[in-house]
Amino acid sequence: MKIRVKQLSIIRENSLHYDWLYEHMMALGNEYKRRYGRTHMSIDKCGHLHEAPADIPHEPFEQPPQAMPDEYKSSCAIDAYRKYYCEDKREFCTWTNRDIPNWWPYAEVVELVDTTDLKSVGL
């Protein structure tokens, strides 16, 4: 999926958006470390971004744009992304060293991945 300028512009519109995105990035980094046992390079390179630049205004938080086809969008981003992944992206979903989430309707067709196999091929 291509990142659109509109999606990136929300970061600089508001310091709360910036903070939200930073926390999201760090959570993704923690998930990567949990799954694969090492720190992702982006976390090493971006850890210094913990404070929003001084020139970003401080405004009320607004929900970030949902980067998906309109048919999946909802007032709740979490519900929208769950529906999007369940209906349009389920072919690539795997859970590495993690239980399948209870909201995933296709649990019987998903293979859990053991990272021992990934380490043997250099991943």
Short mmCIF file of the C-alpha atoms (twelve columns), coordinates in Angstrom:
data_MODEL
# 
_entry.id   MODEL 
# 
loop_
_atom_site.group_PDB 
_atom_site.id 
_atom_site.type_symbol 
_atom_site.label_atom_id 
_atom_site.label_alt_id 
_atom_site.label_comp_id 
_atom_site.label_asym_id 
_atom_site.label_seq_id 
_atom_site.Cartn_x 
_atom_site.Cartn_y 
_atom_site.Cartn_z 
_atom_site.pdbx_PDB_model_num 
ATOM 1   C CA . MET A 1   0.000   0.000   0.000  1 
ATOM 2   C CA . LYS A 2   1.360   3.403   -0.935 1 
ATOM 3   C CA . ILE A 3   1.514   6.079   1.738  1 
ATOM 4   C CA . ARG A 4   -0.331  9.158   0.636  1 
ATOM 5   C CA . VAL A 5   0.656   12.748  1.441  1 
ATOM 6   C CA . LYS A 6   -2.703  13.191  3.214  1 
ATOM 7   C CA . GLN A 7   -1.818  10.358  5.595  1 
ATOM 8   C CA . LEU A 8   1.579   11.847  6.370  1 
ATOM 9   C CA . SER A 9   0.350   15.418  6.752  1 
ATOM 10  C CA . ILE A 10  -1.685  14.534  9.850  1 
ATOM 11  C CA . ILE A 11  1.590   13.996  11.711 1 
ATOM 12  C CA . ARG A 12  2.624   17.644  11.436 1 
ATOM 13  C CA . GLU A 13  -0.842  19.113  11.974 1 
ATOM 14  C CA . ASN A 14  -0.907  18.437  15.678 1 
ATOM 15  C CA . SER A 15  1.513   17.463  18.434 1 
ATOM 16  C CA . LEU A 16  -1.008  14.937  19.792 1 
ATOM 17  C CA . HIS A 17  -1.080  13.220  16.382 1 
ATOM 18  C CA . TYR A 18  2.707   13.139  16.405 1 
ATOM 19  C CA . ASP A 19  2.760   11.654  19.910 1 
ATOM 20  C CA . TRP A 20  0.119   9.056   18.950 1 
ATOM 21  C CA . LEU A 21  2.116   7.993   15.908 1 
ATOM 22  C CA . TYR A 22  5.335   7.766   17.912 1 
ATOM 23  C CA . GLU A 23  3.635   5.551   20.525 1 
ATOM 24  C CA . HIS A 24  2.176   3.420   17.718 1 
ATOM 25  C CA . MET A 25  5.627   3.034   16.141 1 
ATOM 26  C CA . MET A 26  7.124   1.989   19.483 1 
ATOM 27  C CA . ALA A 27  4.312   -0.539  20.053 1 
ATOM 28  C CA . LEU A 28  4.999   -2.027  16.619 1 
ATOM 29  C CA . GLY A 29  8.672   -2.208  17.564 1 
ATOM 30  C CA . ASN A 30  7.810   -4.019  20.797 1 
ATOM 31  C CA . GLU A 31  5.625   -6.471  18.878 1 
ATOM 32  C CA . TYR A 32  8.449   -7.125  16.405 1 
ATOM 33  C CA . LYS A 33  10.871  -7.777  19.271 1 
ATOM 34  C CA . ARG A 34  8.364   -10.105 20.954 1 
ATOM 35  C CA . ARG A 35  7.888   -12.089 17.753 1 
ATOM 36  C CA . TYR A 36  11.431  -12.212 16.418 1 
ATOM 37  C CA . GLY A 37  13.651  -11.664 19.459 1 
ATOM 38  C CA . ARG A 38  15.465  -8.586  18.180 1 
ATOM 39  C CA . THR A 39  14.964  -4.858  17.738 1 
ATOM 40  C CA . HIS A 40  13.840  -3.639  14.332 1 
ATOM 41  C CA . MET A 41  16.294  -1.225  12.711 1 
ATOM 42  C CA . SER A 42  13.623  1.503   12.435 1 
ATOM 43  C CA . ILE A 43  13.324  1.622   16.234 1 
ATOM 44  C CA . ASP A 44  17.092  2.062   16.572 1 
ATOM 45  C CA . LYS A 45  17.080  4.859   14.004 1 
ATOM 46  C CA . CYS A 46  13.907  6.667   15.137 1 
ATOM 47  C CA . GLY A 47  14.052  6.393   18.917 1 
ATOM 48  C CA . HIS A 48  15.253  9.996   19.175 1 
ATOM 49  C CA . LEU A 49  11.929  11.231  17.751 1 
ATOM 50  C CA . HIS A 50  10.141  10.900  21.106 1 
ATOM 51  C CA . GLU A 51  9.415   14.628  21.312 1 
ATOM 52  C CA . ALA A 52  7.366   16.464  18.705 1 
ATOM 53  C CA . PRO A 53  9.157   19.342  16.978 1 
ATOM 54  C CA . ALA A 54  8.437   22.686  18.646 1 
ATOM 55  C CA . ASP A 55  6.753   24.164  15.555 1 
ATOM 56  C CA . ILE A 56  3.872   21.652  15.552 1 
ATOM 57  C CA . PRO A 57  0.687   23.156  17.025 1 
ATOM 58  C CA . HIS A 58  -1.054  21.617  20.017 1 
ATOM 59  C CA . GLU A 59  -4.672  20.989  18.997 1 
ATOM 60  C CA . PRO A 60  -7.368  18.478  20.014 1 
ATOM 61  C CA . PHE A 61  -6.733  14.931  18.826 1 
ATOM 62  C CA . GLU A 62  -8.655  13.749  15.763 1 
ATOM 63  C CA . GLN A 63  -8.869  10.192  14.541 1 
ATOM 64  C CA . PRO A 64  -6.190  9.502   11.912 1 
ATOM 65  C CA . PRO A 65  -7.276  8.786   8.345  1 
ATOM 66  C CA . GLN A 66  -8.113  5.160   7.559  1 
ATOM 67  C CA . ALA A 67  -5.866  3.974   4.723  1 
ATOM 68  C CA . MET A 68  -8.191  1.450   3.136  1 
ATOM 69  C CA . PRO A 69  -10.982 1.230   0.574  1 
ATOM 70  C CA . ASP A 70  -14.105 3.181   1.570  1 
ATOM 71  C CA . GLU A 71  -16.205 0.026   1.931  1 
ATOM 72  C CA . TYR A 72  -14.322 -0.886  5.131  1 
ATOM 73  C CA . LYS A 73  -14.184 2.532   6.790  1 
ATOM 74  C CA . SER A 74  -16.058 3.080   10.020 1 
ATOM 75  C CA . SER A 75  -16.340 5.624   12.815 1 
ATOM 76  C CA . CYS A 76  -14.162 3.231   14.830 1 
ATOM 77  C CA . ALA A 77  -10.732 2.727   13.231 1 
ATOM 78  C CA . ILE A 78  -10.164 -0.524  15.141 1 
ATOM 79  C CA . ASP A 79  -13.380 -2.072  13.797 1 
ATOM 80  C CA . ALA A 80  -12.594 -0.792  10.301 1 
ATOM 81  C CA . TYR A 81  -9.111  -2.316  10.223 1 
ATOM 82  C CA . ARG A 82  -10.339 -5.609  11.635 1 
ATOM 83  C CA . LYS A 83  -12.981 -5.820  8.916  1 
ATOM 84  C CA . TYR A 84  -10.444 -4.819  6.263  1 
ATOM 85  C CA . TYR A 85  -7.980  -7.503  7.337  1 
ATOM 86  C CA . CYS A 86  -10.659 -10.179 7.722  1 
ATOM 87  C CA . GLU A 87  -12.245 -9.534  4.344  1 
ATOM 88  C CA . ASP A 88  -9.449  -8.262  2.127  1 
ATOM 89  C CA . LYS A 89  -6.070  -9.191  3.643  1 
ATOM 90  C CA . ARG A 90  -6.557  -12.547 5.313  1 
ATOM 91  C CA . GLU A 91  -4.265  -14.390 2.880  1 
ATOM 92  C CA . PHE A 92  -1.107  -12.934 4.391  1 
ATOM 93  C CA . CYS A 93  -2.059  -12.942 8.075  1 
ATOM 94  C CA . THR A 94  0.088   -15.054 10.356 1 
ATOM 95  C CA . TRP A 95  0.725   -14.940 14.076 1 
ATOM 96  C CA . THR A 96  4.324   -15.546 15.032 1 
ATOM 97  C CA . ASN A 97  4.864   -16.541 18.663 1 
ATOM 98  C CA . ARG A 98  1.434   -15.078 19.368 1 
ATOM 99  C CA . ASP A 99  -2.059  -16.477 19.871 1 
ATOM 100 C CA . ILE A 100 -4.592  -15.775 17.149 1 
ATOM 101 C CA . PRO A 101 -6.748  -12.843 18.315 1 
ATOM 102 C CA . ASN A 102 -10.279 -13.663 19.424 1 
ATOM 103 C CA . TRP A 103 -11.755 -11.328 16.771 1 
ATOM 104 C CA . TRP A 104 -10.181 -13.323 13.895 1 
ATOM 105 C CA . PRO A 105 -12.954 -15.476 12.323 1 
ATOM 106 C CA . TYR A 106 -10.635 -17.787 10.356 1 
ATOM 107 C CA . ALA A 107 -8.650  -19.322 13.215 1 
ATOM 108 C CA . GLU A 108 -8.973  -22.833 11.823 1 
ATOM 109 C CA . VAL A 109 -7.224  -21.929 8.541  1 
ATOM 110 C CA . VAL A 110 -4.317  -19.935 9.966  1 
ATOM 111 C CA . GLU A 111 -1.008  -21.581 10.589 1 
ATOM 112 C CA . LEU A 112 0.896   -20.309 13.591 1 
ATOM 113 C CA . VAL A 113 4.526   -19.605 12.788 1 
ATOM 114 C CA . ASP A 114 7.343   -20.680 15.066 1 
ATOM 115 C CA . THR A 115 10.273  -18.268 14.855 1 
ATOM 116 C CA . THR A 116 12.723  -21.129 15.243 1 
ATOM 117 C CA . ASP A 117 12.094  -21.874 11.577 1 
ATOM 118 C CA . LEU A 118 12.551  -18.217 10.629 1 
ATOM 119 C CA . LYS A 119 15.879  -17.961 12.424 1 
ATOM 120 C CA . SER A 120 17.224  -20.959 10.513 1 
ATOM 121 C CA . VAL A 121 16.722  -19.087 7.214  1 
ATOM 122 C CA . GLY A 122 18.152  -15.799 8.471  1 
ATOM 123 C CA . LEU A 123 14.915  -13.910 9.244  1 
# 
